[in-house]
Amino acid sequence: MLLSAALLGGCQTVPDTKVMIENANPDNQDLAIKGIEENYSTERVDKTLNKLAETEEDVALLEKQLKITQGITNQALISGNETQLLFDGEQTFKAVFDAIGNAKKHINLEYFIFENIKYRWTTLEALLLKKRAQGVAIHIIYDAYGSLYTDKAFLQRLKDAGIKLTEYHSIDLEGINDINHRDHRKMLIVDGKVAIVGGVNLSVTYQSKSLFGSSGGSEAPKNAQEAYWRDTDLLINGPAVAELQKLFLEHWDTSQPIDQTDFFPQQVKAGNQYIHVIGSSPKDDKHYFYATLVAAISNAAKKIVMNSAYFVPTQEQKSALIDAAKRGVMVELILPGLSDSTMSINVQRSHYEDLLEAGINIYEMDAAVLHAKTISVDDVWSVVGSSNFDYRSATLNAEVDVVVLGKKTAKQLDAKFAKDKRKARKIKLEAWKQRPFTDKVKERFSRTVEKLL
């Protein structure tokens, strides 16, 4: 977490979702779905929604939700994509190294933490230098704070090989006003056709660690540094990749011109998944995902299952969850019991009693560090991205989140949620009320700084 930076830079006002939704004017616009060559007709949009939802009521709620997202982001839903969920470092690093290895023209990386990771017998540095020697253009954006401890010699060797790097908001006196605005995105784009996004940093944290009780680990982890990290990314093929490419270019240092000739190739249909790409940023108050997520929770009809690496909800987020549970929606939260931020765990737990009393099911994962940021709503609306359920993602960070419509991704996420629950500890209301008084004091004190986390 960026507590030290936050203390230096202060905090911003949480966006007003009601105002954002009113400005989006969802009741007075038609839902747009972007096809390969042209937007869907009204009739085809209706058929698509009927395939995605089971009842007329579900269709109406989903349509309202999508119109809100469309109005907030000014982006149409994109058809024709294929997606694959990637779990933890092993699957994500394999996909990253495979995608880079198959690159023909360009590789664009944008990561909060960018380190010289290793997958099997190859380092990221060796692979990138090999592709650069083959003539592939490589551009890297890394956050100055998140990558503060990245080996500077590693970055210099990449530069010396002709790889272009942009450091997002350098930590110096010149950039002191922006020190609290961080690039929290994690995404890779290859040849404008393949992308990987989610919660996994290119960090050695994910390397060579066994999951206690599952993959050979014999002792429970004592801290986040020695623990296995549980995370989720999404591999995308198809037209939605172009939207990620646009987000990358928004953060690129324009003083370093790059050839964009092949950045937006002719797209072809790759699958049947419908996607909204949502880039959020404190710049110009583009808090798009925050409003989209609150609206999705507020319009859920049956089920919400979510995990968040840092659960420090705004009052609006918390109220949306509680209201959903009270109207009969099954709400389940899988949250970290082990974290690299003790303060965020304390804040997280300070909210439990209110949530449990509303009927929300809460599970804590202790055997690994839960770093994933995913949510599934009504078995059809799913999100994989970089945003946490906290003030920082709502107001201060540049984030990227992908909404995927369709039962395929939702079912895969739900299956992973179910597996995670079996390894997690359920928090029960009566037992929680009996926790030590000293814990209650720590939790209450932590709430005084929750907007800085």
The 8 nearest C-alpha neighbors of each residue, nearest first, counted from 0:
[[1, 2, 340, 452, 339, 343, 3, 309],
 [0, 2, 4, 3, 5, 452, 179, 451],
 [1, 3, 5, 452, 4, 0, 6, 451],
 [2, 4, 6, 5, 1, 7, 0, 8],
 [5, 3, 7, 1, 6, 2, 179, 8],
 [4, 6, 2, 8, 7, 3, 9, 179],
 [7, 5, 3, 4, 9, 8, 2, 451],
 [8, 6, 4, 5, 9, 3, 179, 178],
 [7, 9, 179, 5, 6, 4, 178, 10],
 [8, 10, 5, 6, 7, 11, 451, 179],
 [11, 9, 451, 8, 5, 450, 12, 395],
 [10, 12, 394, 13, 395, 9, 450, 390],
 [11, 13, 14, 394, 10, 15, 390, 393],
 [12, 14, 394, 11, 15, 393, 390, 313],
 [15, 13, 16, 12, 286, 394, 393, 290],
 [16, 14, 18, 17, 19, 13, 290, 315],
 [15, 17, 19, 290, 18, 14, 20, 293],
 [18, 16, 20, 19, 15, 21, 290, 22],
 [17, 19, 21, 16, 20, 15, 22, 23],
 [20, 18, 16, 22, 17, 21, 23, 15],
 [21, 19, 23, 17, 22, 18, 16, 67],
 [20, 22, 18, 24, 23, 19, 17, 25],
 [21, 23, 19, 24, 20, 18, 71, 70],
 [22, 24, 70, 20, 71, 21, 25, 19],
 [23, 25, 21, 22, 26, 27, 20, 70],
 [26, 24, 66, 67, 27, 23, 28, 70],
 [27, 25, 24, 28, 63, 66, 29, 67],
 [28, 26, 25, 24, 29, 23, 66, 30],
 [29, 27, 25, 26, 30, 24, 66, 70],
 [28, 30, 31, 27, 66, 41, 25, 26],
 [29, 31, 66, 28, 32, 65, 62, 44],
 [32, 30, 75, 29, 76, 33, 38, 39],
 [33, 31, 76, 39, 75, 38, 77, 34],
 [32, 34, 38, 77, 76, 78, 75, 39],
 [35, 33, 37, 38, 78, 36, 39, 32],
 [34, 36, 37, 267, 266, 33, 268, 79],
 [35, 37, 34, 38, 33, 266, 267, 39],
 [38, 36, 34, 35, 33, 39, 32, 40],
 [37, 39, 33, 34, 32, 40, 31, 36],
 [38, 40, 32, 43, 44, 34, 33, 41],
 [39, 41, 43, 42, 44, 38, 32, 31],
 [42, 40, 44, 43, 45, 39, 30, 29],
 [41, 43, 45, 40, 44, 46, 39, 47],
 [42, 44, 46, 40, 45, 41, 39, 47],
 [45, 43, 41, 47, 42, 46, 39, 40],
 [44, 46, 42, 48, 43, 47, 49, 41],
 [47, 45, 43, 49, 44, 48, 50, 42],
 [46, 48, 44, 50, 45, 49, 43, 51],
 [49, 47, 51, 45, 50, 46, 58, 52],
 [48, 50, 46, 52, 47, 51, 58, 45],
 [51, 49, 47, 48, 52, 46, 53, 405],
 [50, 52, 48, 49, 405, 47, 379, 53],
 [53, 51, 58, 49, 57, 50, 54, 48],
 [52, 54, 57, 51, 49, 55, 58, 50],
 [55, 53, 57, 56, 52, 58, 49, 59],
 [56, 54, 58, 57, 59, 53, 52, 49],
 [55, 57, 59, 54, 58, 60, 53, 300],
 [58, 56, 54, 60, 55, 59, 52, 61],
 [59, 57, 55, 61, 52, 56, 60, 62],
 [58, 60, 62, 56, 57, 61, 63, 55],
 [61, 59, 63, 57, 62, 58, 64, 298],
 [62, 60, 64, 58, 63, 59, 57, 65],
 [61, 63, 65, 59, 64, 60, 58, 66],
 [64, 62, 60, 66, 61, 65, 59, 67],
 [63, 65, 61, 67, 62, 66, 295, 60],
 [66, 64, 68, 62, 67, 63, 69, 61],
 [65, 67, 69, 25, 63, 68, 64, 30],
 [66, 68, 70, 25, 64, 65, 69, 71],
 [69, 67, 65, 71, 66, 70, 291, 72],
 [70, 68, 66, 74, 73, 72, 67, 71],
 [69, 71, 23, 67, 73, 68, 72, 66],
 [70, 72, 23, 68, 69, 73, 67, 287],
 [71, 73, 74, 69, 70, 68, 287, 277],
 [74, 72, 70, 69, 71, 75, 68, 23],
 [75, 73, 69, 72, 76, 275, 70, 68],
 [76, 74, 31, 32, 69, 33, 77, 73],
 [75, 77, 32, 275, 274, 33, 273, 31],
 [78, 76, 33, 274, 273, 32, 239, 75],
 [79, 77, 273, 34, 80, 33, 272, 274],
 [78, 80, 268, 270, 271, 269, 272, 237],
 [81, 79, 237, 270, 272, 269, 271, 236],
 [80, 82, 270, 236, 269, 272, 235, 271],
 [83, 81, 235, 234, 236, 80, 233, 84],
 [82, 84, 234, 233, 85, 235, 81, 408],
 [83, 85, 233, 232, 234, 86, 82, 231],
 [86, 84, 232, 90, 91, 233, 231, 83],
 [85, 87, 231, 90, 230, 232, 91, 84],
 [86, 88, 230, 229, 89, 231, 90, 91],
 [87, 89, 205, 91, 92, 90, 206, 86],
 [88, 90, 92, 91, 87, 93, 86, 205],
 [91, 89, 93, 85, 92, 86, 88, 87],
 [90, 92, 94, 88, 93, 85, 89, 95],
 [93, 91, 95, 94, 89, 88, 90, 96],
 [92, 94, 90, 96, 91, 95, 97, 89],
 [93, 95, 97, 91, 92, 96, 98, 90],
 [96, 94, 92, 98, 93, 97, 91, 99],
 [95, 97, 99, 93, 98, 94, 100, 92],
 [98, 96, 100, 94, 95, 99, 93, 101],
 [99, 97, 101, 95, 100, 96, 94, 102],
 [100, 98, 102, 96, 101, 97, 95, 106],
 [99, 101, 97, 98, 102, 96, 126, 130],
 [100, 102, 98, 99, 97, 103, 189, 96],
 [103, 101, 99, 100, 189, 104, 98, 190],
 [102, 104, 135, 105, 101, 190, 189, 134],
 [105, 103, 135, 190, 102, 136, 106, 261],
 [104, 106, 136, 190, 135, 137, 189, 103],
 [105, 107, 189, 137, 188, 136, 138, 190],
 [108, 106, 138, 188, 187, 139, 137, 189],
 [107, 109, 187, 139, 186, 140, 138, 110],
 [110, 108, 140, 186, 185, 141, 139, 187],
 [111, 109, 185, 141, 112, 184, 113, 186],
 [110, 112, 183, 142, 145, 141, 182, 184],
 [113, 111, 146, 145, 110, 200, 201, 202],
 [112, 114, 201, 110, 146, 141, 202, 111],
 [115, 113, 202, 116, 149, 201, 112, 203],
 [114, 116, 123, 124, 122, 117, 113, 153],
 [117, 115, 203, 123, 114, 122, 202, 201],
 [116, 118, 122, 121, 123, 119, 115, 120],
 [119, 117, 121, 120, 122, 92, 116, 93],
 [118, 120, 121, 117, 122, 93, 89, 92],
 [121, 119, 118, 122, 117, 125, 123, 126],
 [122, 120, 118, 117, 119, 125, 123, 126],
 [123, 121, 117, 125, 124, 116, 118, 126],
 [122, 124, 126, 115, 116, 125, 117, 127],
 [123, 125, 127, 122, 126, 115, 128, 157],
 [126, 124, 128, 122, 123, 127, 129, 121],
 [125, 127, 129, 123, 124, 128, 130, 122],
 [128, 126, 130, 124, 129, 125, 123, 131],
 [127, 129, 131, 125, 130, 126, 124, 132],
 [128, 130, 126, 132, 127, 131, 125, 133],
 [131, 129, 133, 127, 132, 128, 135, 126],
 [132, 130, 135, 128, 134, 133, 129, 127],
 [131, 133, 129, 134, 130, 128, 135, 160],
 [134, 132, 130, 131, 135, 129, 103, 128],
 [135, 133, 131, 132, 136, 130, 104, 103],
 [134, 136, 104, 131, 105, 130, 133, 103],
 [137, 135, 105, 104, 106, 131, 134, 138],
 [138, 136, 106, 162, 105, 107, 135, 163],
 [137, 139, 163, 107, 164, 162, 106, 108],
 [138, 140, 164, 108, 107, 109, 165, 163],
 [141, 139, 109, 165, 164, 166, 108, 110],
 [142, 140, 110, 166, 111, 109, 167, 113],
 [141, 143, 167, 111, 145, 182, 144, 146],
 [144, 142, 169, 146, 167, 147, 166, 145],
 [145, 143, 147, 146, 142, 170, 181, 169],
 [144, 146, 112, 111, 142, 147, 143, 141],
 [147, 145, 112, 149, 143, 144, 148, 142],
 [146, 148, 144, 145, 143, 149, 142, 112],
 [149, 147, 146, 150, 145, 151, 144, 114],
 [148, 150, 146, 114, 147, 151, 113, 153],
 [149, 151, 153, 152, 148, 154, 114, 115],
 [152, 150, 154, 153, 149, 155, 148, 156],
 [151, 153, 155, 150, 154, 156, 157, 149],
 [154, 152, 156, 151, 150, 155, 157, 115],
 [155, 153, 151, 157, 152, 156, 158, 150],
 [154, 156, 152, 158, 157, 153, 159, 151],
 [157, 155, 159, 153, 158, 154, 152, 160],
 [156, 158, 154, 160, 155, 162, 159, 153],
 [159, 157, 162, 155, 161, 160, 156, 163],
 [158, 160, 156, 161, 157, 155, 162, 154],
 [161, 159, 157, 158, 162, 156, 128, 131],
 [162, 160, 158, 159, 163, 157, 131, 137],
 [161, 163, 158, 137, 157, 160, 138, 164],
 [164, 162, 138, 158, 139, 161, 137, 165],
 [165, 163, 139, 140, 138, 162, 166, 158],
 [164, 166, 140, 252, 139, 167, 251, 141],
 [167, 165, 141, 143, 142, 140, 169, 168],
 [166, 168, 142, 143, 169, 141, 165, 140],
 [169, 167, 143, 166, 174, 170, 177, 178],
 [168, 170, 143, 167, 171, 166, 174, 144],
 [169, 171, 174, 168, 143, 178, 175, 144],
 [170, 172, 173, 174, 169, 175, 178, 168],
 [173, 171, 175, 174, 170, 176, 169, 178],
 [172, 174, 171, 175, 176, 170, 169, 177],
 [173, 175, 172, 171, 177, 176, 169, 170],
 [174, 176, 172, 178, 177, 173, 171, 170],
 [177, 175, 174, 178, 8, 179, 173, 172],
 [178, 176, 180, 175, 179, 174, 168, 8],
 [177, 179, 175, 180, 176, 8, 174, 170],
 [178, 180, 8, 177, 5, 4, 181, 395],
 [181, 179, 395, 177, 396, 178, 182, 281],
 [180, 182, 396, 183, 179, 397, 142, 395],
 [181, 183, 397, 142, 184, 111, 396, 167],
 [182, 184, 111, 398, 397, 181, 396, 385],
 [185, 183, 398, 110, 182, 399, 385, 111],
 [186, 184, 110, 196, 109, 197, 200, 111],
 [185, 187, 196, 109, 195, 108, 110, 184],
 [186, 188, 108, 195, 194, 107, 109, 189],
 [189, 187, 194, 107, 193, 106, 191, 108],
 [188, 190, 106, 193, 191, 105, 102, 192],
 [189, 191, 105, 192, 104, 102, 106, 262],
 [192, 190, 262, 189, 263, 188, 193, 240],
 [191, 193, 190, 240, 236, 237, 189, 194],
 [194, 192, 236, 189, 235, 188, 191, 240],
 [195, 193, 188, 235, 187, 234, 240, 189],
 [194, 196, 234, 187, 186, 233, 235, 232],
 [197, 195, 186, 233, 232, 185, 384, 194],
 [198, 196, 384, 232, 385, 383, 199, 185],
 [197, 199, 385, 371, 384, 231, 232, 230],
 [200, 198, 197, 230, 232, 201, 185, 231],
 [199, 201, 202, 112, 185, 110, 198, 111],
 [202, 200, 113, 114, 112, 116, 199, 203],
 [201, 203, 204, 200, 114, 116, 112, 205],
 [202, 204, 206, 205, 116, 114, 201, 115],
 [205, 203, 202, 206, 224, 228, 227, 208],
 [204, 206, 88, 203, 228, 202, 207, 227],
 [205, 207, 203, 204, 208, 88, 117, 116],
 [208, 206, 209, 205, 227, 204, 203, 89],
 [209, 207, 227, 206, 210, 226, 205, 225],
 [210, 208, 216, 214, 227, 211, 215, 207],
 [209, 211, 214, 227, 213, 216, 212, 367],
 [212, 210, 216, 213, 219, 366, 209, 217],
 [211, 213, 216, 210, 214, 217, 215, 218],
 [214, 212, 210, 211, 215, 216, 209, 217],
 [215, 213, 210, 209, 216, 212, 211, 208],
 [214, 216, 213, 209, 217, 212, 211, 210],
 [215, 217, 211, 209, 212, 210, 214, 218],
 [216, 218, 211, 215, 212, 219, 209, 214],
 [219, 217, 216, 211, 220, 212, 221, 215],
 [218, 220, 211, 366, 221, 217, 216, 212],
 [221, 219, 226, 222, 225, 218, 366, 211],
 [220, 222, 219, 225, 223, 226, 224, 218],
 [223, 221, 224, 220, 225, 226, 337, 338],
 [222, 224, 226, 339, 338, 225, 368, 337],
 [223, 225, 222, 226, 204, 339, 221, 227],
 [224, 226, 223, 222, 220, 227, 221, 208],
 [227, 225, 223, 220, 367, 224, 228, 222],
 [226, 228, 367, 208, 210, 209, 368, 229],
 [229, 227, 368, 367, 205, 369, 226, 230],
 [228, 230, 369, 87, 370, 368, 367, 371],
 [231, 229, 371, 87, 370, 86, 198, 199],
 [232, 230, 86, 371, 85, 87, 198, 197],
 [233, 231, 197, 85, 196, 198, 84, 86],
 [232, 234, 84, 196, 195, 85, 83, 197],
 [233, 235, 195, 83, 82, 194, 84, 196],
 [236, 234, 82, 194, 193, 81, 195, 233],
 [235, 237, 193, 81, 80, 192, 269, 82],
 [236, 238, 80, 269, 239, 240, 192, 268],
 [237, 239, 240, 266, 241, 80, 79, 267],
 [240, 238, 241, 242, 237, 77, 274, 80],
 [239, 241, 243, 238, 242, 192, 194, 237],
 [240, 242, 244, 239, 243, 238, 263, 191],
 [243, 241, 245, 244, 240, 239, 276, 246],
 [244, 242, 246, 240, 245, 241, 247, 276],
 [243, 245, 241, 247, 242, 246, 240, 248],
 [246, 244, 242, 248, 243, 247, 241, 249],
 [247, 245, 243, 249, 244, 248, 242, 278],
 [246, 248, 244, 245, 249, 250, 243, 251],
 [247, 249, 251, 245, 250, 246, 244, 252],
 [250, 248, 246, 247, 251, 245, 252, 244],
 [251, 249, 248, 247, 252, 246, 140, 167],
 [250, 252, 248, 249, 253, 165, 247, 140],
 [253, 251, 254, 255, 165, 250, 256, 166],
 [252, 254, 255, 256, 251, 257, 250, 248],
 [253, 255, 252, 256, 251, 257, 165, 163],
 [254, 256, 253, 252, 257, 163, 251, 165],
 [257, 255, 253, 254, 258, 252, 251, 259],
 [258, 256, 259, 255, 253, 138, 163, 136],
 [257, 259, 260, 256, 261, 262, 136, 105],
 [260, 258, 262, 261, 257, 263, 256, 105],
 [259, 261, 258, 262, 263, 264, 257, 104],
 [260, 262, 263, 259, 264, 190, 104, 191],
 [263, 261, 259, 191, 260, 264, 190, 244],
 [262, 264, 261, 191, 241, 265, 260, 244],
 [265, 263, 261, 266, 262, 191, 192, 190],
 [264, 266, 263, 267, 238, 35, 192, 191],
 [267, 265, 238, 264, 237, 35, 268, 192],
 [266, 268, 269, 35, 237, 265, 238, 79],
 [267, 269, 79, 270, 237, 80, 266, 35],
 [268, 270, 80, 237, 81, 79, 236, 267],
 [271, 269, 81, 80, 79, 268, 272, 237],
 [270, 272, 79, 80, 81, 273, 78, 269],
 [271, 273, 80, 81, 270, 79, 78, 405],
 [274, 272, 78, 404, 77, 403, 76, 80],
 [275, 273, 403, 77, 402, 76, 404, 276],
 [274, 276, 402, 76, 401, 277, 77, 403],
 [277, 275, 401, 400, 274, 402, 242, 278],
 [278, 276, 400, 399, 401, 288, 275, 279],
 [277, 279, 399, 398, 400, 276, 246, 280],
 [280, 278, 398, 286, 285, 287, 397, 288],
 [279, 281, 397, 285, 282, 286, 396, 398],
 [282, 280, 284, 395, 285, 394, 283, 396],
 [281, 283, 280, 284, 285, 397, 279, 286],
 [282, 284, 285, 281, 280, 286, 279, 287],
 [285, 283, 281, 282, 286, 280, 14, 394],
 [284, 286, 280, 279, 287, 283, 281, 282],
 [287, 285, 279, 284, 289, 288, 280, 393],
 [288, 286, 279, 285, 289, 290, 72, 291],
 [287, 289, 291, 290, 286, 292, 279, 277],
 [288, 290, 292, 393, 291, 287, 286, 293],
 [289, 291, 16, 293, 288, 292, 287, 294],
 [290, 292, 288, 294, 289, 68, 293, 295],
 [291, 293, 295, 294, 289, 290, 288, 296],
 [292, 294, 296, 290, 295, 291, 316, 297],
 [293, 295, 297, 291, 292, 296, 290, 298],
 [296, 294, 292, 298, 297, 293, 299, 64],
 [295, 297, 299, 293, 298, 294, 319, 292],
 [296, 298, 294, 295, 319, 299, 293, 323],
 [297, 299, 295, 296, 294, 60, 300, 64],
 [300, 298, 296, 297, 295, 301, 376, 377],
 [299, 301, 328, 298, 377, 302, 57, 60],
 [302, 300, 328, 377, 299, 329, 303, 327],
 [301, 303, 329, 377, 328, 376, 330, 300],
 [304, 302, 376, 330, 375, 329, 331, 305],
 [305, 303, 331, 375, 374, 330, 332, 302],
 [306, 304, 374, 332, 373, 333, 375, 331],
 [305, 307, 333, 334, 373, 332, 372, 371],
 [306, 308, 372, 309, 387, 310, 371, 334],
 [307, 309, 370, 369, 371, 372, 335, 387],
 [310, 308, 307, 387, 311, 343, 388, 389],
 [309, 311, 388, 347, 307, 389, 312, 308],
 [310, 312, 389, 347, 388, 309, 346, 449],
 [313, 311, 389, 316, 388, 317, 310, 314],
 [312, 314, 316, 315, 317, 390, 389, 311],
 [313, 315, 317, 316, 318, 312, 319, 13],
 [316, 314, 318, 313, 317, 319, 293, 312],
 [317, 315, 319, 313, 318, 314, 312, 293],
 [316, 318, 314, 320, 319, 315, 312, 313],
 [317, 319, 321, 315, 320, 316, 322, 314],
 [318, 320, 316, 322, 317, 321, 297, 315],
 [321, 319, 323, 317, 318, 322, 324, 316],
 [320, 322, 318, 324, 323, 319, 357, 325],
 [323, 321, 325, 319, 324, 320, 318, 326],
 [324, 322, 320, 326, 328, 321, 325, 319],
 [325, 323, 328, 321, 327, 322, 326, 330],
 [326, 324, 322, 327, 323, 357, 321, 328],
 [325, 327, 323, 324, 328, 322, 300, 321],
 [328, 326, 324, 325, 329, 323, 301, 300],
 [327, 329, 301, 324, 302, 323, 326, 330],
 [328, 330, 302, 324, 303, 301, 327, 331],
 [331, 329, 303, 359, 304, 302, 324, 328],
 [332, 330, 360, 304, 361, 359, 303, 305],
 [331, 333, 361, 305, 306, 304, 334, 362],
 [334, 332, 306, 362, 363, 361, 305, 331],
 [333, 335, 363, 306, 307, 332, 362, 364],
 [336, 334, 364, 369, 337, 363, 368, 308],
 [335, 337, 365, 363, 364, 334, 338, 344],
 [338, 336, 335, 368, 365, 223, 367, 364],
 [339, 337, 340, 223, 368, 335, 341, 336],
 [338, 340, 223, 341, 337, 224, 0, 222],
 [341, 339, 338, 342, 343, 0, 344, 309],
 [340, 342, 344, 343, 345, 338, 339, 337],
 [341, 343, 345, 344, 340, 445, 346, 452],
 [342, 344, 346, 345, 340, 341, 347, 309],
 [345, 343, 347, 341, 342, 346, 348, 340],
 [344, 346, 442, 342, 348, 343, 347, 445],
 [347, 345, 343, 349, 348, 344, 445, 446],
 [346, 348, 344, 310, 345, 349, 311, 350],
 [349, 347, 351, 345, 350, 346, 344, 442],
 [348, 350, 442, 346, 347, 351, 345, 443],
 [351, 349, 348, 347, 352, 353, 354, 346],
 [352, 350, 354, 348, 353, 349, 355, 347],
 [351, 353, 355, 354, 350, 356, 428, 349],
 [354, 352, 356, 351, 355, 350, 357, 321],
 [353, 355, 351, 357, 352, 356, 359, 321],
 [356, 354, 359, 358, 352, 357, 353, 351],
 [355, 357, 353, 358, 354, 352, 428, 359],
 [358, 356, 354, 355, 359, 321, 325, 324],
 [359, 357, 355, 356, 324, 360, 354, 325],
 [358, 360, 355, 330, 354, 357, 331, 324],
 [361, 359, 331, 332, 330, 358, 355, 362],
 [362, 360, 332, 426, 331, 425, 333, 359],
 [363, 361, 425, 333, 424, 423, 426, 334],
 [362, 364, 334, 336, 424, 423, 335, 333],
 [363, 365, 423, 336, 335, 366, 334, 424],
 [366, 364, 336, 337, 367, 363, 423, 335],
 [367, 365, 211, 364, 219, 220, 210, 368],
 [368, 366, 227, 365, 226, 228, 369, 229],
 [369, 367, 228, 337, 338, 229, 370, 335],
 [368, 370, 229, 335, 308, 371, 228, 367],
 [369, 371, 308, 230, 229, 368, 228, 372],
 [372, 370, 230, 231, 198, 308, 369, 307],
 [371, 373, 307, 306, 387, 384, 383, 385],
 [374, 372, 383, 382, 306, 305, 371, 384],
 [373, 375, 305, 382, 381, 304, 306, 376],
 [374, 376, 381, 304, 380, 303, 409, 378],
 [377, 375, 303, 380, 378, 302, 381, 379],
 [376, 378, 302, 301, 379, 299, 300, 380],
 [379, 377, 409, 376, 406, 380, 375, 410],
 [378, 380, 405, 406, 377, 409, 404, 376],
 [381, 379, 404, 376, 375, 403, 378, 377],
 [382, 380, 375, 403, 402, 374, 409, 376],
 [383, 381, 402, 374, 373, 401, 403, 384],
 [384, 382, 373, 401, 197, 400, 372, 232],
 [383, 385, 400, 197, 386, 399, 401, 198],
 [384, 386, 198, 197, 399, 398, 184, 400],
 [387, 385, 392, 384, 398, 372, 388, 400],
 [386, 388, 389, 307, 392, 309, 372, 308],
 [389, 387, 310, 312, 307, 311, 309, 386],
 [388, 390, 311, 312, 387, 391, 392, 310],
 [391, 389, 393, 392, 450, 394, 313, 311],
 [390, 392, 395, 393, 394, 389, 396, 452],
 [393, 391, 396, 386, 390, 394, 389, 387],
 [394, 392, 390, 391, 289, 389, 286, 395],
 [393, 395, 391, 392, 13, 11, 390, 281],
 [394, 396, 391, 180, 281, 392, 393, 179],
 [397, 395, 181, 392, 180, 182, 183, 398],
 [396, 398, 280, 182, 279, 183, 181, 184],
 [399, 397, 184, 279, 183, 385, 278, 386],
 [398, 400, 278, 184, 385, 277, 384, 279],
 [401, 399, 384, 277, 383, 385, 276, 278],
 [400, 402, 276, 382, 383, 275, 384, 277],
 [401, 403, 382, 275, 274, 381, 276, 404],
 [404, 402, 274, 381, 273, 380, 382, 401],
 [405, 403, 380, 273, 379, 274, 272, 381],
 [404, 406, 379, 407, 51, 272, 408, 403],
 [405, 407, 379, 409, 408, 410, 378, 404],
 [408, 406, 410, 409, 405, 411, 379, 272],
 [409, 407, 411, 410, 406, 412, 405, 381],
 [408, 410, 406, 412, 378, 411, 379, 407],
 [411, 409, 413, 407, 412, 408, 406, 414],
 [412, 410, 408, 414, 413, 409, 415, 407],
 [411, 413, 415, 409, 414, 410, 416, 408],
 [412, 414, 416, 410, 415, 411, 409, 417],
 [415, 413, 417, 411, 412, 416, 410, 418],
 [416, 414, 418, 412, 417, 413, 419, 411],
 [415, 417, 413, 419, 418, 414, 412, 420],
 [418, 416, 414, 420, 415, 419, 413, 421],
 [417, 419, 415, 421, 416, 420, 414, 422],
 [420, 418, 416, 422, 421, 417, 415, 423],
 [421, 419, 423, 417, 422, 418, 416, 362],
 [420, 422, 418, 419, 423, 417, 424, 416],
 [423, 421, 419, 420, 364, 418, 424, 366],
 [424, 422, 364, 420, 363, 421, 362, 419],
 [423, 425, 363, 362, 364, 426, 422, 420],
 [426, 424, 362, 361, 427, 363, 423, 360],
 [425, 427, 361, 362, 424, 428, 431, 363],
 [428, 426, 430, 429, 431, 425, 355, 361],
 [427, 429, 431, 430, 355, 432, 426, 352],
 [428, 430, 432, 431, 427, 433, 426, 434],
 [429, 431, 433, 432, 428, 427, 434, 426],
 [432, 430, 428, 433, 429, 434, 427, 426],
 [431, 433, 429, 430, 434, 428, 352, 427],
 [432, 434, 430, 431, 435, 429, 436, 428],
 [433, 435, 431, 432, 436, 430, 438, 439],
 [436, 434, 437, 438, 433, 439, 432, 440],
 [435, 437, 439, 438, 440, 434, 433, 441],
 [436, 438, 440, 435, 439, 441, 434, 442],
 [439, 437, 441, 436, 435, 440, 442, 434],
 [438, 440, 436, 442, 437, 441, 443, 435],
 [439, 441, 437, 443, 438, 442, 444, 436],
 [442, 440, 438, 444, 439, 443, 445, 437],
 [441, 443, 345, 349, 439, 445, 440, 444],
 [442, 444, 440, 446, 445, 441, 439, 349],
 [445, 443, 441, 446, 442, 447, 440, 448],
 [446, 444, 442, 447, 443, 346, 448, 345],
 [445, 447, 449, 448, 444, 443, 346, 442],
 [448, 446, 445, 444, 449, 443, 450, 451],
 [447, 449, 446, 451, 450, 445, 452, 444],
 [450, 448, 446, 451, 452, 447, 445, 346],
 [451, 449, 448, 390, 452, 10, 391, 447],
 [450, 452, 449, 448, 5, 2, 10, 6],
 [451, 2, 449, 450, 391, 0, 1, 448]]
